[in-house]
Amino acid sequence: MSQPRPPTQAVLSAVMAFGLWGVLPVYWKQIVHLGSDVALAQRVVWTMATVLPLLMLRGEWKGFLQSLRDVALIKAHAWSAFLLAINWGVFVWAAQHGRIIDCSLGYFINPLLNVLIGSRLLGERLSRLQKLSIASAACGVAMQIVLVGRFPWIGLLLAGTFALYGLARRRSPLGSLPGLGVETMVGIPIAAAYLMWSQYNGALIWGTSSTHDLLLITGLGIVTTIPLLGFAHGARQLPFALLGVLQFLAPTGQFLVGAFIYHETISAAALVSFGLIWTGVLLFCGDLWHKR
């Protein structure tokens, strides 16, 4: 019996989410003069400003308020907020400092790291192809250290924090939007205080105050929230195999943006190491389709 065709709307939602994440470095480059610290703080503030009306429109406002009274839930999401803040901060800094390709490395590794965490922490069994995919990616990372001559801290930190963030969210009873709301609410006091402190010390937290800068800053909430909601919609309706393959659109986009738009240098040794990681990705995707 043939399997049902995946819903077109869900496929488009997932493609939109991963596609936007793939080109987001271009957005961060437009506000490089803010500094990655101010950009991150503004992102938290405007994400909250975007999430609150969405909670009301989707009828999830009361549940969101109730979750804010649950101390255990707040503590759990404080941890996920911490992981997300590190992930966002590293990504913004790297995108603004000519390290977009290093970002793509992290998000190529991330799905493979998810599989490894699942086997070690959740008791999930690894297939032979999954073991080979993780080994190939590990060889690629080792080659970055030995031949390229630098520890790929950006890629590993992005992959590690996002994998642990996914684990933390998996254990939360909250849905995608309320969970994002609680996480952002936890970070709001810190972000707002940092922006006030930065402005007091002469930082231009609104950039040049031009229409261009103001639109980009206030748009931070939209470019953060829309892909997350698109991903959540796709994740609920698509087979895991298809979602896993589509996930690689994001790091592929980042790699292409870094290489062909901003002309970041890629040595031959780095290409070989990426080749090993891409081999791991292909093995991973093949295993997903085989299971399907």
C-alpha positions as CSV (number, residue, x, y, z in Angstrom):
1,M,0.0,0.0,0.0
2,S,1.4,3.4,-1.0
3,Q,1.9,6.0,1.7
4,P,-0.3,9.2,1.7
5,R,1.1,12.2,-0.1
6,P,2.6,14.7,2.4
7,P,0.4,17.8,2.7
8,T,1.6,20.5,0.3
9,Q,1.0,23.3,2.8
10,A,3.2,21.5,5.4
11,V,6.0,20.9,2.8
12,L,5.9,24.6,1.8
13,S,5.9,25.7,5.5
14,A,9.0,23.6,6.2
15,V,10.8,24.8,3.0
16,M,10.0,28.4,3.9
17,A,11.4,27.9,7.5
18,F,14.6,26.3,6.4
19,G,15.0,28.6,3.4
20,L,14.7,31.7,5.6
21,W,17.2,30.3,8.1
22,G,19.5,29.7,5.2
23,V,19.6,33.3,4.1
24,L,19.3,35.0,7.5
25,P,23.0,35.9,7.5
26,V,22.2,38.5,4.9
27,Y,19.8,40.1,7.3
28,W,22.4,40.2,10.1
29,K,25.0,41.8,7.7
30,Q,22.6,44.7,7.2
31,I,22.8,45.6,10.9
32,V,26.4,44.8,11.5
33,H,26.9,48.4,12.8
34,L,24.7,47.7,15.8
35,G,27.1,45.1,17.1
36,S,26.1,41.5,17.8
37,D,25.4,42.1,21.4
38,V,22.9,44.9,20.8
39,A,21.4,43.0,17.8
40,L,20.8,40.0,20.1
41,A,19.1,42.0,22.8
42,Q,16.9,43.7,20.2
43,R,16.0,40.3,18.8
44,V,14.7,39.2,22.2
45,V,12.6,42.3,22.7
46,W,11.1,42.3,19.2
47,T,10.5,38.5,19.3
48,M,8.4,39.1,22.4
49,A,6.5,41.9,20.7
50,T,5.7,39.5,17.8
51,V,4.8,36.5,19.9
52,L,2.3,38.2,22.3
53,P,-0.2,39.3,19.6
54,L,0.1,35.9,17.9
55,L,-0.7,34.1,21.2
56,M,-3.9,36.2,21.4
57,L,-4.8,35.6,17.7
58,R,-4.4,31.8,18.1
59,G,-6.3,31.6,21.4
60,E,-3.3,30.5,23.4
61,W,-3.1,33.6,25.6
62,K,-4.7,32.0,28.7
63,G,-2.6,28.9,28.6
64,F,0.5,31.1,28.2
65,L,-0.4,33.2,31.3
66,Q,-1.1,30.0,33.3
67,S,2.4,28.6,32.3
68,L,4.0,31.8,33.8
69,R,2.6,30.7,37.2
70,D,4.3,27.3,37.0
71,V,7.7,27.7,38.7
72,A,9.0,24.3,37.5
73,L,8.0,25.2,33.9
74,I,9.7,28.6,34.2
75,K,12.9,27.0,35.4
76,A,12.9,24.5,32.6
77,H,12.4,27.2,30.0
78,A,15.0,29.4,31.6
79,W,17.5,26.6,30.7
80,S,16.2,26.4,27.1
81,A,16.2,30.2,26.9
82,F,19.9,30.2,28.0
83,L,20.8,27.6,25.3
84,L,18.8,29.6,22.6
85,A,20.5,32.9,23.6
86,I,24.0,31.3,23.2
87,N,22.9,29.8,19.8
88,W,21.5,33.1,18.6
89,G,24.4,35.1,19.9
90,V,27.1,32.9,18.3
91,F,25.1,32.8,15.0
92,V,24.7,36.6,14.9
93,W,28.4,37.3,15.8
94,A,29.7,34.7,13.3
95,A,27.4,36.1,10.5
96,Q,28.6,39.6,11.1
97,H,32.3,38.7,11.3
98,G,32.7,36.7,8.1
99,R,32.2,33.2,9.5
100,I,29.0,32.2,7.8
101,I,30.5,29.0,6.4
102,D,31.4,28.0,10.0
103,C,27.7,28.5,10.9
104,S,26.7,26.1,8.1
105,L,29.1,23.5,9.5
106,G,27.3,23.6,12.8
107,Y,23.9,23.1,11.2
108,F,25.1,20.3,9.0
109,I,26.3,18.5,12.1
110,N,23.2,19.3,14.2
111,P,20.9,16.5,12.9
112,L,23.6,13.9,13.3
113,L,24.3,15.2,16.9
114,N,20.5,14.9,17.6
115,V,20.7,11.2,16.6
116,L,23.8,10.7,18.9
117,I,22.0,12.4,21.8
118,G,18.9,10.3,21.2
119,S,21.0,7.1,21.5
120,R,22.9,8.3,24.6
121,L,20.2,10.1,26.6
122,L,16.9,8.8,25.3
123,G,17.7,5.1,24.8
124,E,17.2,5.2,21.0
125,R,19.0,2.6,19.0
126,L,21.4,3.6,16.2
127,S,21.2,1.9,12.8
128,R,24.4,0.9,11.0
129,L,24.0,3.8,8.6
130,Q,23.5,6.3,11.4
131,K,26.7,5.1,13.1
132,L,28.6,5.5,9.8
133,S,27.1,9.0,9.3
134,I,28.2,10.1,12.8
135,A,31.7,8.6,12.3
136,S,32.1,10.4,8.9
137,A,31.0,13.7,10.4
138,A,33.4,13.2,13.4
139,C,36.2,12.6,10.9
140,G,35.3,15.8,9.2
141,V,35.5,17.7,12.4
142,A,38.8,16.1,13.3
143,M,40.2,17.1,9.9
144,Q,39.1,20.7,10.6
145,I,41.4,20.6,13.6
146,V,44.3,18.8,12.2
147,L,44.5,20.0,8.5
148,V,42.7,23.4,8.6
149,G,44.5,24.2,11.8
150,R,41.7,25.6,14.0
151,F,39.2,24.2,16.3
152,P,35.7,24.6,14.8
153,W,34.2,26.1,17.9
154,I,31.5,28.1,16.1
155,G,30.1,25.0,14.3
156,L,30.3,22.8,17.4
157,L,28.8,25.4,19.7
158,L,25.9,26.0,17.3
159,A,25.3,22.3,16.8
160,G,25.6,21.5,20.5
161,T,23.4,24.3,21.9
162,F,20.7,23.7,19.3
163,A,20.7,20.0,19.9
164,L,20.4,20.5,23.7
165,Y,17.7,23.1,23.1
166,G,15.7,20.6,21.0
167,L,16.1,18.1,23.9
168,A,14.9,20.7,26.4
169,R,11.9,21.6,24.3
170,R,11.1,17.9,23.7
171,R,10.6,17.5,27.5
172,S,8.4,20.6,27.8
173,P,4.6,20.2,27.6
174,L,4.2,23.6,25.9
175,G,3.6,24.0,22.2
176,S,6.0,25.9,19.9
177,L,4.5,29.4,20.2
178,P,3.7,29.3,24.0
179,G,7.1,27.8,24.7
180,L,8.9,30.5,22.6
181,G,6.8,33.1,24.5
182,V,7.9,31.7,28.0
183,E,11.6,31.5,26.9
184,T,11.5,35.0,25.5
185,M,9.7,36.4,28.6
186,V,12.5,34.9,30.7
187,G,15.1,36.8,28.7
188,I,13.2,40.1,28.4
189,P,14.5,41.7,31.7
190,I,18.1,40.9,30.8
191,A,17.7,42.2,27.2
192,A,15.9,45.4,28.2
193,A,18.4,46.1,30.9
194,Y,21.3,45.6,28.5
195,L,19.8,47.9,25.9
196,M,19.2,50.6,28.5
197,W,22.8,50.2,29.8
198,S,24.2,50.3,26.3
199,Q,22.3,53.4,25.4
200,Y,23.5,55.1,28.6
201,N,27.0,54.3,27.6
202,G,26.6,55.8,24.2
203,A,25.8,52.8,22.1
204,L,23.5,53.5,19.1
205,I,20.9,50.8,19.9
206,W,18.7,52.1,17.0
207,G,21.6,52.3,14.6
208,T,21.5,55.4,12.5
209,S,17.8,55.9,13.4
210,S,17.1,55.9,9.7
211,T,13.9,54.3,8.3
212,H,16.0,51.5,6.9
213,D,17.6,50.6,10.3
214,L,14.3,51.0,12.3
215,L,12.5,48.6,9.9
216,L,15.3,46.1,10.2
217,I,15.4,46.3,14.0
218,T,11.6,46.0,14.4
219,G,11.5,43.2,11.9
220,L,13.8,41.0,14.0
221,G,10.7,39.6,15.7
222,I,9.2,38.6,12.4
223,V,12.3,36.9,10.9
224,T,12.7,35.0,14.2
225,T,9.1,33.9,14.7
226,I,7.9,33.1,11.2
227,P,10.4,30.4,10.5
228,L,9.9,28.8,13.9
229,L,6.1,28.6,13.3
230,G,6.7,27.3,9.8
231,F,9.0,24.6,11.2
232,A,6.5,23.7,13.9
233,H,3.7,23.3,11.3
234,G,5.8,21.1,9.1
235,A,7.1,19.0,12.0
236,R,3.5,18.1,13.0
237,Q,2.4,16.9,9.6
238,L,5.4,15.6,7.7
239,P,7.2,12.3,7.9
240,F,10.4,12.5,9.9
241,A,12.4,11.3,6.9
242,L,11.2,14.2,4.7
243,L,11.6,16.8,7.5
244,G,15.1,15.5,8.1
245,V,16.1,15.9,4.5
246,L,14.5,19.4,4.2
247,Q,16.4,20.5,7.3
248,F,19.6,20.5,5.3
249,L,18.3,23.4,3.2
250,A,19.3,25.8,6.0
251,P,23.0,25.0,6.2
252,T,23.2,24.6,2.4
253,G,21.8,28.1,2.0
254,Q,24.3,29.5,4.6
255,F,27.2,27.8,2.9
256,L,26.2,29.3,-0.5
257,V,25.6,32.7,1.0
258,G,29.0,32.7,2.7
259,A,30.9,31.3,-0.4
260,F,29.3,33.2,-3.3
261,I,27.7,36.4,-1.8
262,Y,30.4,37.3,0.8
263,H,33.3,35.4,-0.8
264,E,34.5,33.8,2.4
265,T,37.7,31.8,1.9
266,I,37.4,28.0,1.8
267,S,40.7,26.1,1.7
268,A,41.1,22.8,0.0
269,A,41.5,21.1,3.4
270,A,38.3,22.7,4.6
271,L,36.5,21.4,1.5
272,V,37.7,17.9,2.2
273,S,36.5,18.1,5.8
274,F,33.1,19.4,4.6
275,G,33.1,16.5,2.1
276,L,33.3,14.0,5.0
277,I,30.5,15.8,6.8
278,W,28.4,15.9,3.7
279,T,29.0,12.2,3.3
280,G,27.7,11.7,6.8
281,V,24.7,13.8,5.8
282,L,24.0,11.7,2.7
283,L,24.2,8.5,4.8
284,F,21.9,10.0,7.4
285,C,19.3,11.0,4.7
286,G,19.6,7.6,3.1
287,D,18.9,5.9,6.4
288,L,15.8,8.2,6.9
289,W,14.4,7.3,3.5
290,H,15.1,3.6,4.0
291,K,13.2,3.6,7.3
292,R,10.3,5.4,5.7
